[in-house]
């Protein structure tokens, strides 16, 4: 039985056009980084799938991958620990949620502490 298509989202992100002169413009949809004061970030603590070790996770960044990596590197450097940037999240090794919250607020970000 064929899957019924109810909306364009069911097509998996594809858009069809009958316009022969249509040219796909890849540069018009490039994501730009939102200003710091308009960013709403969340600081989480997580220890799932980490062998019982705690990690601080920053979620909600809106911007380019390069800017996210730059912010992640800055936070890792200021905390003096390792970490990673994956799946649009910044992961910092250890419980640095309060320190990171203060650092981000001093940079002009809106940060919400999530969890206990």
C-alpha positions in Angstrom: 0.0 0.0 0.0 1.4 3.4 -0.9 1.9 6.0 1.7 -0.6 8.9 1.5 0.8 12.4 1.2 -1.0 14.9 3.2 1.4 17.9 3.1 4.7 19.0 1.6 6.5 17.8 4.7 5.6 14.3 3.8 7.7 14.6 0.7 10.8 14.7 2.9 12.0 18.2 2.1 11.7 18.0 -1.6 9.9 20.6 -3.6 9.0 20.0 -7.2 8.7 22.8 -9.8 7.5 22.8 -13.4 9.3 26.1 -14.1 12.0 25.3 -16.7 14.0 28.4 -15.8 14.2 27.7 -12.1 17.6 28.0 -10.6 18.3 26.7 -7.1 20.0 29.4 -5.0 22.0 27.9 -2.2 23.2 31.2 -0.8 19.8 32.8 0.0 19.0 30.1 2.6 22.3 30.3 4.5 21.7 30.5 8.2 23.0 33.6 9.9 23.9 33.9 13.5 21.4 35.8 15.6 22.7 38.6 17.8 23.8 37.5 21.3 21.0 39.5 23.1 18.4 37.7 21.0 19.8 34.2 21.7 17.9 32.1 24.3 20.2 29.3 25.4 19.6 26.5 27.9 22.3 25.1 30.3 21.7 21.5 31.2 23.5 18.9 33.2 23.6 15.4 31.8 25.2 12.1 32.8 23.4 9.7 30.5 25.6 7.4 28.4 28.7 9.0 29.9 29.7 6.3 32.3 28.3 8.2 35.3 30.4 11.3 34.5 28.6 14.7 34.3 28.6 17.0 31.3 27.3 20.5 30.9 25.2 20.9 27.7 24.3 24.2 26.1 21.3 24.0 23.8 19.4 26.5 21.7 22.1 28.3 19.7 20.8 29.9 16.5 23.5 30.5 14.0 26.2 29.1 11.7 28.2 26.0 12.6 31.4 28.0 12.6 30.0 30.4 15.2 28.8 27.5 17.3 32.2 25.9 17.2 33.9 29.2 18.1 31.6 29.7 21.1 32.3 26.1 22.2 36.0 26.6 22.0 35.8 29.8 24.0 33.8 28.0 26.7 36.1 25.1 26.8 39.1 27.4 27.1 37.6 29.6 29.9 36.6 26.5 31.9 39.9 24.7 31.2 38.3 21.4 30.2 37.5 19.4 27.1 34.3 19.1 25.3 32.7 18.9 21.9 30.2 20.5 19.5 27.6 17.9 18.2 24.1 18.0 17.0 23.8 21.8 17.4 24.8 21.5 21.1 27.9 22.4 23.1 29.1 19.7 25.4 31.5 20.6 28.2 33.0 17.9 30.4 32.1 18.4 34.1 29.7 20.4 36.1 30.4 24.0 34.9 26.8 25.1 34.5 26.9 28.1 36.8 30.3 29.3 35.5 29.1 28.9 31.9 25.9 30.7 32.6 27.8 33.7 34.0 30.2 33.7 31.1 27.4 33.6 28.5 25.5 36.3 30.4 28.6 38.5 30.4 28.8 38.0 26.6 25.1 39.2 26.3 23.3 35.9 25.8 20.0 35.1 27.5 20.7 31.9 29.4 18.3 29.7 31.4 19.4 27.1 33.9 17.5 23.9 33.3 17.2 21.1 35.8 18.1 20.8 39.4 
